[in-house]
Structure formats: C-alpha cells, structure tokens
C-alpha cells in the first residue's frame, strides 16, 4: 500500500529565513507523481509544487523547491525567503496510478512564520 | 475563470439523517474527486467521477455515494449520518484523469453531525 509520512507535525521559521519540510513515501511503483499542497485557514488546498518521479531534476517554483531522492523515497520541500503568507498546513501527497485522481496525503505539517 | 465551487459551505445535521453536497468543477474539467478531511484520519479519498462514471472508490462504507451529471457537476450523498461523519468534505476537479493533469480543490463543505 502506498503511504505518505510527514514526521514534523509543526515547524517554525523566521520571516526571510529558509525552512525545509520533510516527507517520505512508500510505493512499489517506478513512475508516479508527488505533490506539496498548502492549506491556509480558508481550508482550500493550493498546489505548491509537483514532481514527476521519472524526472531527475528537482522541481522549483519561485521560492519553493524540492529535494527528490527517489531511491530513499524522500520528497522534502524547501521554502526560501519565508513570508508571513506562507503560514499554513502543508501536505505532501502521492498520486496513485497514472489514470486516476486518487491521491494519498500525509498527515500535514503546520508551518508558523514569525515576523 | 471560476474555481471549484462547493455548496453548501457549512451545514449541521442530526445523526440518522442524510446529506447531499454539491460540487461544480472548473469549466471544462470533466474529472471530479471527493475527499474527506478529519483531525483523526486526515485527508482520505472518497471517490472519483469522470464522464458520469465512477472510476475509483476509496475505503468508505456504502453510506457514502456520489454521482456526476452530464455537465460534470457532482454530488455526494451520505445516508444514515453518524457522529464520525463530521468532517470537511473537499471536492477537486481536473481536465481528466491523466497523471499530468493538475488537480484543483474547492474550499470544502463543513459538515457537523450532532
């Protein structure tokens, strides 16, 4: 069974600093997609970044980047130059299969940004 | 372009009743999926619809059902409500089910069962 583990229930970062959120997953598939979603107090899930497993290059989106270690089944999110608006719950997710929208989510990491 | 719209946003039901939640996907999106979010179980996949057909179903009892209409709008129904059904129900849509499609979420429907 595919599982996603986020070992950090809460993280804190100073504004303008860098923070890394951890995620590990378990799968027997060789090709899949991984995602980081942000859930602010409004509760709407917002896609932050995604990674295709067959791509060696780590995905980046402005201040957000990932460290994808396929062999170790690790997928961490780095947020650079943290802003107050980055405060939210962050969920790591794994997409099951290639032809459906069944996503498995981790338990989430609550990120606090201190001014 | 309007996002994924869910109605109602908040509702309170009594144990034993049934509830219907509605989801309007982004225009042009044909795939709709539903998730339940609770503090204890986190985010769990309920089911997915594409072109009015259920393609996948999560590990939920038969009290949870859904459907999709020809305009891609979707509804989910929970019958014989239990206290444990209290949750945020999130709807998500995408163009299709191909792995490269981005999934967009709505703001959810908060269900409280008393």
Interface residues (C-beta under 8 A of the other chain):
Chain A: X32 X33 X37 X42 X43 X44 X45 X46 X47 X50 X52 X91 X95 X97 X98 X99 X100 X101 X102 X103 X104 X105 X106 X107 X108
Chain B: X31 X33 X35 X37 X42 X43 X45 X48 X55 X56 X58 X88 X90 X92 X94 X97 X98 X99 X100 X101 X102 X103 X104 X105 X106 X107 X108
